[in-house]
Amino acid sequence: MKKSFLKKLGLKQKNNGTSTGLKSSASSKKYIESYSPVDGKYIGSVSITSKSEYNKVLRTSQKAFATWRTIPAPQRGEVVRQYGNALREQKMELGQLVSYEMGKSLQEGLGEVQEMIDICDFAVGLSRQLYGLTMHSERPSHRMYEQWHPLGVVGIISAFNFPVAVWAWNSMIAMVCGDVCVWKPSEKTPLCAVACQNILQKVLKANKVPEGVSCLINGDYQVGEYMTTDKQVALVSATGSTRMGKIVAATVGARLGKTLLELGGNNAIIVTPNANMDLVLTGALFGAVGTCGQRCTTTRRLIVHESVYNNVKKALTKAYKQLKIGDPLNAKNHVGPLIDKDAVESYLNSIERLKKEGGKMLVPGGVLKGRGYGSGCYVKPCIAEAKNDYEVVQHETFAPILYLIKYKTLDEAIAMQNDVPQGLSSAIMTDSVREAELFLSAGGSDCGIANVNIGTSGAEIGGAFGGEKETGGGRESGSDAWKAYMRRQTNTINYSTELPLAQGIKFDL
């Protein structure tokens, strides 16, 4: 495979994993080696950030914040706009890298870069809309209003499955809000992060932006702990497993810092007798096998009414047999590999647990071997009949395993949909307005995302993204999610010559 995209993105055999935006300052002799799940080949290495290097990054970012927060928000937005344009110019190369280092299909890799471009556009508009409110005071000749100020240093911990987009969701919004960002990407996809920082460096330098507005650090969980335990980091936005999120929440909470958590999902589509079966097939298929089941919004449960259950089972089983699995950079393939062999082992263990609990395999799983599957990370997307209360169904398996579950009444289906620890994304397939509204009502889905006649994945950046319960409660991207990156300040101005007290209190001397 010709990998000219690596050179075009400024990547080398060994890359600096510590950067303060305008400079790369790594001196560490320890490296993370990145191997592609596509073919098992070595891509390159990224230096691990030492504690002393981290301290230097934080000093630089704090100094940058003192200047960056004073620059008018529309001017900050202009820098973000230029970054969006730079991403447009290198969309193909960055999309290819995402596909090759992470393993998702090229179309999904390109789609992820497009999400970065879209959030840049959104952030540019937002830079002129960081609105506060005015309120009527109970005291005469007083005016009350609220305004929003930047928080400071925002730490971003991202996961391997969306190695570039989730960082952009956070950093582009944070930057127009006046914050500075320190990014710790997944150690499984470090080169994607270096490429993003390389592109951004050119934009920052051209605009004479203070060094430290966007910083990069690399390493395992210990490097992440540098941020979670650091009082200088005002907000930690962490994407990953629920287990990881609980540790981050406890650590940051102990120092009364702020967190924004995007954790696990266990997403379901409810299929009613009034559903359009063409929509069901498309939504369930892409939702279950897209990114080889490694999305937090992946469809893991299909809750189907008993009257249409057999038809859905038959159609899906047929569709799965037509899936093409292989090199994700080949547009003819639908499904690429899992991220690594640990993920493969987790996938196989989940299938065995499912069988022990009584699950029935409709489309069997397994690891693919032979020509084109040399990395050992290619697996078969599978379907199983199961019950919602199986222990394996209650947990998130980051792999293409779809559970088919039968129901009798819509109330029963909604109860099953909600009866898991996670609460990220959900969907109902129906042409009935009554059923749709019931699903979206206060007594319906308990997830942060609830869709009608679309699947559980493919969220747009215009809406706030996130979930409830063990998904963490955070919100990123659109709507008013920007408020998480700022601090609210209430202001009261007395323009009279007297000082009346609130609540009519008298304090006469």
C-alpha positions as CSV (number, residue, x, y, z in Angstrom):
1,M,0.0,0.0,0.0
2,K,1.3,3.4,-1.0
3,K,1.2,5.7,2.1
4,S,2.0,9.1,0.6
5,F,-0.6,10.6,2.9
6,L,1.8,10.1,5.8
7,K,4.4,12.4,4.2
8,K,1.8,15.0,3.1
9,L,0.7,15.2,6.8
10,G,4.3,15.9,7.9
11,L,4.6,12.5,9.7
12,K,7.9,10.7,10.1
13,Q,9.2,7.4,11.4
14,K,9.6,9.1,14.8
15,N,7.4,12.1,15.7
16,N,7.3,14.5,18.6
17,G,4.4,13.8,20.8
18,T,4.7,16.9,22.9
19,S,3.7,20.2,21.2
20,T,2.7,23.6,22.4
21,G,1.0,24.6,19.2
22,L,3.8,26.5,17.5
23,K,6.7,24.3,18.6
24,S,7.4,20.6,19.3
25,S,9.4,20.3,22.4
26,A,9.7,16.6,23.2
27,S,13.0,15.4,24.6
28,S,11.7,12.0,25.8
29,K,13.5,8.9,24.6
30,K,10.4,6.7,25.2
31,Y,8.0,6.2,22.3
32,I,4.6,4.8,21.5
33,E,4.7,2.6,18.4
34,S,1.7,2.7,16.2
35,Y,0.7,-0.4,14.2
36,S,-2.1,-0.5,11.7
37,P,-5.0,-2.9,12.4
38,V,-5.5,-3.0,8.6
39,D,-2.3,-4.9,7.8
40,G,-0.5,-5.2,11.1
41,K,2.4,-3.0,9.8
42,Y,4.4,-0.4,11.7
43,I,3.3,3.1,10.8
44,G,5.5,5.3,13.1
45,S,6.4,6.2,16.6
46,V,5.4,9.2,18.8
47,S,7.4,10.3,21.8
48,I,5.8,9.9,25.3
49,T,5.4,13.1,27.3
50,S,7.4,13.1,30.5
51,K,6.2,14.9,33.7
52,S,8.8,17.7,33.2
53,E,7.6,18.2,29.7
54,Y,4.0,18.3,30.8
55,N,4.8,20.9,33.4
56,K,6.4,23.0,30.6
57,V,3.3,22.6,28.5
58,L,1.1,23.8,31.3
59,R,3.3,26.8,32.0
60,T,3.2,27.7,28.3
61,S,-0.6,27.2,28.1
62,Q,-1.3,29.3,31.2
63,K,0.8,32.1,29.7
64,A,-1.0,31.8,26.4
65,F,-4.4,32.0,28.2
66,A,-3.6,35.4,29.6
67,T,-3.4,36.7,26.1
68,W,-5.9,34.5,24.2
69,R,-8.8,35.4,26.5
70,T,-8.4,39.1,25.7
71,I,-8.6,38.6,22.0
72,P,-12.2,39.4,20.8
73,A,-14.1,36.2,20.2
74,P,-14.8,36.9,16.5
75,Q,-11.0,37.1,16.0
76,R,-10.6,33.8,17.7
77,G,-13.3,32.5,15.4
78,E,-11.3,33.7,12.4
79,V,-8.4,31.4,13.5
80,V,-10.8,28.5,13.7
81,R,-12.2,29.3,10.3
82,Q,-8.8,29.1,8.8
83,Y,-8.2,25.8,10.4
84,G,-11.4,24.5,8.9
85,N,-10.1,25.6,5.5
86,A,-6.8,23.9,6.1
87,L,-8.7,20.7,6.9
88,R,-10.6,21.0,3.7
89,E,-7.3,21.1,1.8
90,Q,-6.0,17.9,3.5
91,K,-9.3,16.1,4.0
92,M,-8.3,13.1,1.9
93,E,-4.9,12.6,3.5
94,L,-6.2,12.9,7.0
95,G,-9.2,10.7,6.2
96,Q,-6.8,8.1,4.9
97,L,-4.7,8.2,8.0
98,V,-7.8,7.9,10.3
99,S,-8.8,4.8,8.2
100,Y,-5.4,3.3,8.3
101,E,-4.4,3.9,11.9
102,M,-7.9,3.2,13.4
103,G,-9.3,0.7,11.0
104,K,-12.6,2.4,10.0
105,S,-13.7,2.5,6.4
106,L,-12.3,5.3,4.2
107,Q,-15.7,6.8,3.9
108,E,-16.1,6.9,7.6
109,G,-12.6,8.4,8.0
110,L,-13.4,11.1,5.5
111,G,-16.7,11.6,7.3
112,E,-14.9,12.1,10.6
113,V,-12.7,14.8,9.0
114,Q,-15.9,16.4,7.6
115,E,-17.2,16.5,11.2
116,M,-14.1,18.5,12.1
117,I,-14.7,20.9,9.3
118,D,-18.4,21.2,10.3
119,I,-17.6,22.0,13.9
120,C,-15.1,24.7,12.8
121,D,-18.0,26.3,10.8
122,F,-20.3,26.0,13.8
123,A,-17.6,27.5,16.1
124,V,-17.1,30.5,13.8
125,G,-20.7,31.4,14.0
126,L,-20.7,30.8,17.7
127,S,-17.9,33.2,18.2
128,R,-20.4,36.0,17.7
129,Q,-23.2,34.4,19.8
130,L,-21.7,33.8,23.3
131,Y,-24.9,35.4,24.7
132,G,-25.8,36.2,28.3
133,L,-29.1,37.4,29.6
134,T,-30.5,40.6,31.1
135,M,-32.8,40.4,34.1
136,H,-35.1,42.8,35.9
137,S,-33.8,43.8,39.3
138,E,-36.2,44.1,42.3
139,R,-34.4,47.2,43.3
140,P,-35.0,50.6,41.6
141,S,-32.3,52.0,39.3
142,H,-30.5,48.7,39.2
143,R,-29.7,46.6,36.2
144,M,-28.8,42.8,36.3
145,Y,-27.3,40.7,33.6
146,E,-25.1,37.7,33.2
147,Q,-22.0,37.2,31.0
148,W,-19.7,34.3,30.2
149,H,-16.0,34.2,30.6
150,P,-13.4,31.5,29.5
151,L,-12.5,28.9,32.1
152,G,-8.7,28.6,31.4
153,V,-6.9,25.4,30.5
154,V,-9.2,22.7,29.1
155,G,-7.8,19.1,29.1
156,I,-9.1,16.8,26.4
157,I,-8.8,13.0,26.7
158,S,-10.0,11.3,23.5
159,A,-10.6,7.7,22.5
160,F,-9.3,5.7,19.6
161,N,-12.6,5.2,17.8
162,F,-13.0,8.8,16.8
163,P,-9.3,9.9,16.9
164,V,-9.8,13.4,15.5
165,A,-13.4,14.5,15.5
166,V,-14.0,14.4,19.3
167,W,-11.0,16.5,19.9
168,A,-12.3,19.0,17.4
169,W,-15.7,19.1,19.0
170,N,-14.1,20.1,22.2
171,S,-11.1,22.2,21.1
172,M,-12.8,24.4,18.4
173,I,-15.6,25.3,20.8
174,A,-13.2,25.9,23.7
175,M,-10.9,28.1,21.5
176,V,-13.6,30.5,20.4
177,C,-14.7,30.6,24.1
178,G,-11.3,31.9,24.9
179,D,-9.9,28.8,26.5
180,V,-6.6,27.0,25.7
181,C,-6.5,23.3,25.2
182,V,-4.2,20.4,26.1
183,W,-5.0,17.2,24.3
184,K,-4.1,13.7,25.4
185,P,-5.2,11.4,22.5
186,S,-5.5,7.6,22.7
187,E,-2.2,5.8,22.7
188,K,-3.8,3.5,20.1
189,T,-4.0,6.4,17.5
190,P,-1.3,8.9,18.3
191,L,-0.3,9.7,14.7
192,C,-3.8,11.1,14.0
193,A,-3.3,13.6,16.8
194,V,0.2,14.6,15.6
195,A,-1.2,15.2,12.1
196,C,-4.0,17.4,13.4
197,Q,-1.5,19.4,15.4
198,N,0.8,19.7,12.4
199,I,-2.0,21.3,10.4
200,L,-3.1,23.6,13.2
201,Q,0.5,24.7,13.9
202,K,0.7,26.4,10.4
203,V,-2.6,28.2,11.0
204,L,-1.5,29.4,14.5
205,K,1.9,30.6,13.3
206,A,0.4,32.5,10.3
207,N,-1.9,34.3,12.7
208,K,0.8,35.0,15.3
209,V,-1.3,33.2,18.0
210,P,0.5,32.8,21.3
211,E,2.3,29.6,21.7
212,G,0.3,27.3,24.0
213,V,-3.3,27.9,22.8
214,S,-3.4,24.3,21.5
215,C,-1.1,21.7,23.0
216,L,-0.5,18.0,22.5
217,I,0.8,15.5,25.0
218,N,1.1,11.7,24.5
219,G,1.2,8.5,26.5
220,D,-0.9,6.1,28.5
221,Y,-3.3,6.7,31.4
222,Q,-0.4,8.0,33.5
223,V,0.0,11.0,31.2
224,G,-3.8,11.5,31.5
225,E,-3.4,11.6,35.2
226,Y,-1.1,14.6,34.9
227,M,-4.1,16.5,33.8
228,T,-6.8,15.0,36.1
229,T,-4.8,15.7,39.2
230,D,-3.6,19.2,38.1
231,K,-5.5,22.1,39.7
232,Q,-4.3,24.3,36.8
233,V,-6.6,22.3,34.4
234,A,-10.1,23.9,34.9
235,L,-12.0,21.4,32.9
236,V,-11.3,17.8,31.9
237,S,-13.3,16.5,28.9
238,A,-12.9,12.8,28.8
239,T,-14.2,10.3,26.2
240,G,-13.9,6.6,26.8
241,S,-15.1,3.7,28.9
242,T,-17.4,4.1,31.9
243,R,-14.7,2.6,34.1
244,M,-12.2,5.2,33.0
245,G,-14.9,8.0,33.4
246,K,-15.6,7.0,37.0
247,I,-11.8,7.3,37.8
248,V,-11.6,10.7,36.1
249,A,-14.8,12.0,37.8
250,A,-13.5,11.0,41.2
251,T,-10.0,12.4,40.7
252,V,-11.1,15.7,39.3
253,G,-14.1,16.0,41.7
254,A,-11.7,15.6,44.6
255,R,-10.1,18.9,43.7
256,L,-13.5,20.4,42.8
257,G,-12.6,20.7,39.1
258,K,-15.1,20.4,36.3
259,T,-15.6,17.4,34.1
260,L,-17.3,16.7,30.8
261,L,-17.8,12.9,30.4
262,E,-18.7,11.0,27.2
263,L,-18.7,7.3,28.2
264,G,-20.2,4.0,27.2
265,G,-23.4,3.3,25.3
266,N,-25.7,0.3,25.0
267,N,-28.0,1.6,22.3
268,A,-31.2,0.1,21.1
269,I,-33.6,0.5,18.2
270,I,-37.2,-0.4,18.9
271,V,-39.0,-1.8,15.8
272,T,-42.8,-1.5,16.0
273,P,-45.4,-3.2,13.6
274,N,-45.8,0.3,12.1
275,A,-42.2,0.6,11.0
276,N,-41.0,1.0,7.4
277,M,-38.9,-2.1,7.1
278,D,-36.5,-0.6,4.5
279,L,-35.6,2.0,7.1
280,V,-35.2,-0.7,9.8
281,L,-32.8,-2.7,7.6
282,T,-30.6,0.3,6.7
283,G,-30.6,1.9,10.2
284,A,-29.9,-1.4,12.0
285,L,-27.3,-2.6,9.6
286,F,-25.1,0.5,9.6
287,G,-25.7,1.1,13.3
288,A,-24.5,-2.3,14.2
289,V,-21.5,-2.8,11.9
290,G,-20.3,0.7,11.2
291,T,-16.8,1.2,12.5
292,C,-16.8,-2.5,13.2
293,G,-19.1,-1.9,16.2
294,Q,-16.6,0.5,17.8
295,R,-18.8,3.5,18.2
296,C,-20.3,4.7,21.5
297,T,-23.5,5.1,19.5
298,T,-23.3,1.6,17.9
299,T,-26.7,-0.3,17.8
300,R,-26.2,-3.2,20.2
301,R,-29.8,-4.2,20.8
302,L,-32.7,-4.5,18.3
303,I,-35.9,-4.7,20.3
304,V,-38.5,-6.0,17.8
305,H,-42.3,-6.5,18.1
306,E,-43.3,-10.2,18.0
307,S,-45.5,-9.7,15.0
308,V,-42.6,-8.6,12.7
309,Y,-39.8,-10.3,14.5
310,N,-39.4,-13.2,12.1
311,N,-39.4,-10.8,9.1
312,V,-36.8,-8.6,10.6
313,K,-34.6,-11.6,11.6
314,K,-34.8,-13.0,8.1
315,A,-34.0,-9.7,6.3
316,L,-31.1,-8.9,8.6
317,T,-29.6,-12.4,8.4
318,K,-29.7,-12.1,4.6
319,A,-28.1,-8.7,4.6
320,Y,-25.3,-9.7,7.0
321,K,-24.3,-12.5,4.5
322,Q,-23.7,-9.8,1.9
323,L,-21.3,-7.7,4.0
324,K,-17.8,-7.3,2.6
325,I,-15.1,-7.4,5.2
326,G,-11.5,-6.3,4.4
327,D,-9.1,-3.4,3.9
328,P,-11.1,-0.3,4.9
329,L,-9.2,1.8,2.4
330,N,-10.9,-0.2,-0.3
331,A,-14.3,1.5,-0.9
332,K,-15.8,-1.9,-1.9
333,N,-15.6,-3.1,1.7
334,H,-18.2,-2.4,4.3
335,V,-16.4,-3.4,7.5
336,G,-12.8,-3.1,8.5
337,P,-10.9,-4.5,11.5
338,L,-11.2,-4.1,15.2
339,I,-8.5,-1.8,16.7
340,D,-6.2,-4.5,18.1
341,K,-6.0,-8.1,19.3
342,D,-7.2,-7.2,22.8
343,A,-10.5,-6.0,21.2
344,V,-10.7,-9.3,19.3
345,E,-10.3,-11.2,22.6
346,S,-13.0,-9.2,24.2
347,Y,-15.3,-9.9,21.2
348,L,-14.7,-13.6,21.4
349,N,-15.2,-13.7,25.2
350,S,-18.5,-11.9,24.8
351,I,-19.7,-14.4,22.3
352,E,-18.8,-17.3,24.7
353,R,-20.6,-15.6,27.6
354,L,-23.6,-15.0,25.4
355,K,-23.8,-18.7,24.5
356,K,-23.4,-19.7,28.2
357,E,-26.4,-17.5,29.1
358,G,-28.6,-19.1,26.5
359,G,-28.2,-16.8,23.5
360,K,-28.8,-18.3,20.1
361,M,-26.4,-17.4,17.3
362,L,-28.3,-16.5,14.0
363,V,-25.2,-15.2,12.2
364,P,-22.1,-16.8,13.9
365,G,-19.0,-14.7,14.7
366,G,-15.4,-15.6,14.5
367,V,-12.0,-14.3,13.5
368,L,-11.2,-14.1,9.8
369,K,-7.9,-15.7,8.6
370,G,-6.1,-15.9,5.3
371,R,-5.0,-13.4,2.7
372,G,-5.9,-9.9,3.5
373,Y,-6.5,-10.6,7.2
374,G,-2.9,-10.8,8.3
375,S,-3.3,-8.4,11.2
376,G,-5.5,-10.9,13.1
377,C,-8.0,-8.1,13.8
378,Y,-10.7,-8.9,11.3
379,V,-13.9,-10.5,12.8
380,K,-17.3,-11.4,11.5
381,P,-20.2,-9.2,12.5
382,C,-22.7,-11.5,14.2
383,I,-26.4,-11.5,15.3
384,A,-27.8,-13.4,18.3
385,E,-31.2,-13.9,19.8
386,A,-31.0,-12.9,23.4
387,K,-32.8,-11.5,26.4
388,N,-32.4,-8.0,27.7
389,D,-31.5,-9.1,31.2
390,Y,-28.5,-11.3,30.1
391,E,-25.4,-10.0,31.9
392,V,-23.5,-9.8,28.6
393,V,-26.3,-7.7,27.1
394,Q,-26.2,-5.3,30.0
395,H,-22.6,-4.5,29.3
396,E,-21.1,-2.6,26.3
397,T,-19.0,-4.8,24.1
398,F,-17.0,-2.6,21.6
399,A,-17.5,-5.0,18.7
400,P,-20.0,-5.9,16.0
401,I,-22.4,-8.1,18.1
402,L,-26.1,-7.3,17.6
403,Y,-28.7,-8.7,20.0
404,L,-32.2,-9.4,18.8
405,I,-34.8,-9.1,21.5
406,K,-38.6,-9.7,21.2
407,Y,-41.3,-7.7,22.8
408,K,-45.2,-7.6,23.1
409,T,-46.2,-4.1,24.0
410,L,-44.5,-0.7,23.4
411,D,-44.4,0.0,27.2
412,E,-42.5,-3.2,27.6
413,A,-40.1,-2.3,24.8
414,I,-39.4,1.2,26.3
415,A,-38.8,-0.4,29.7
416,M,-36.3,-2.8,28.1
417,Q,-34.6,0.0,26.2
418,N,-34.1,1.9,29.5
419,D,-33.2,-1.1,31.6
420,V,-29.4,-0.9,31.1
421,P,-26.8,1.1,33.0
422,Q,-25.9,3.3,30.0
423,G,-28.1,6.1,28.5
424,L,-26.5,7.5,25.3
425,S,-28.5,6.9,22.1
426,S,-31.8,5.3,21.3
427,A,-34.2,5.1,18.3
428,I,-37.7,3.9,17.4
429,M,-38.8,2.9,13.9
430,T,-42.5,3.7,13.4
431,D,-44.9,5.6,11.2
432,S,-47.2,6.1,14.1
433,V,-47.2,9.6,15.5
434,R,-48.6,8.3,18.8
435,E,-45.8,5.7,19.2
436,A,-43.1,8.3,18.3
437,E,-44.4,10.9,20.7
438,L,-44.7,8.3,23.5
439,F,-41.0,7.3,22.9
440,L,-39.9,11.0,23.0
441,S,-42.0,11.9,26.1
442,A,-40.8,12.2,29.7
443,G,-41.9,8.6,30.2
444,G,-40.1,7.4,27.1
445,S,-36.4,6.9,26.3
446,D,-34.1,7.9,29.1
447,C,-31.2,8.6,26.8
448,G,-29.5,11.8,25.9
449,I,-30.3,11.1,22.2
450,A,-33.7,9.8,21.1
451,N,-34.3,9.4,17.3
452,V,-37.4,8.5,15.2
453,N,-36.9,6.6,11.9
454,I,-33.1,6.9,11.9
455,G,-30.6,4.7,13.7
456,T,-28.7,5.3,16.9
457,S,-25.4,6.5,15.2
458,G,-24.7,9.5,12.9
459,A,-25.4,12.4,15.3
460,E,-25.1,15.9,13.7
461,I,-22.9,18.5,15.2
462,G,-25.7,21.1,15.5
463,G,-27.2,19.3,18.5
464,A,-25.7,18.7,21.9
465,F,-24.1,15.2,22.0
466,G,-24.1,13.1,25.1
467,G,-26.0,10.8,27.4
468,E,-27.2,10.1,30.9
469,K,-26.6,7.5,33.6
470,E,-23.3,5.7,33.1
471,T,-22.7,7.6,29.9
472,G,-21.6,10.4,32.1
473,G,-24.1,13.3,31.6
474,G,-21.7,15.4,29.5
475,R,-22.7,17.4,26.4
476,E,-20.4,18.3,23.5
477,S,-20.7,19.9,20.1
478,G,-23.8,21.9,19.3
479,S,-26.7,23.7,20.9
480,D,-25.6,25.4,24.1
481,A,-22.9,22.9,24.9
482,W,-20.4,25.8,24.7
483,K,-21.4,26.8,28.2
484,A,-19.5,23.9,29.7
485,Y,-16.3,25.6,28.5
486,M,-17.1,28.9,30.2
487,R,-17.9,30.3,33.6
488,R,-21.0,32.2,34.3
489,Q,-20.9,35.6,36.0
490,T,-23.9,37.5,37.3
491,N,-23.5,41.3,37.3
492,T,-25.6,43.9,39.1
493,I,-25.1,47.6,38.4
494,N,-26.6,50.3,40.7
495,Y,-26.9,53.6,38.8
496,S,-28.7,55.5,41.5
497,T,-27.3,57.7,44.3
498,E,-28.7,55.4,47.0
499,L,-27.9,51.8,48.1
500,P,-31.1,49.9,48.6
501,L,-30.7,46.3,49.8
502,A,-32.2,43.2,48.3
503,Q,-35.4,41.7,49.8
504,G,-36.3,45.1,51.3
505,I,-33.8,44.8,54.2
506,K,-33.2,48.0,56.1
507,F,-29.7,48.7,57.5
508,D,-29.8,52.2,59.0
509,L,-26.8,53.6,60.9
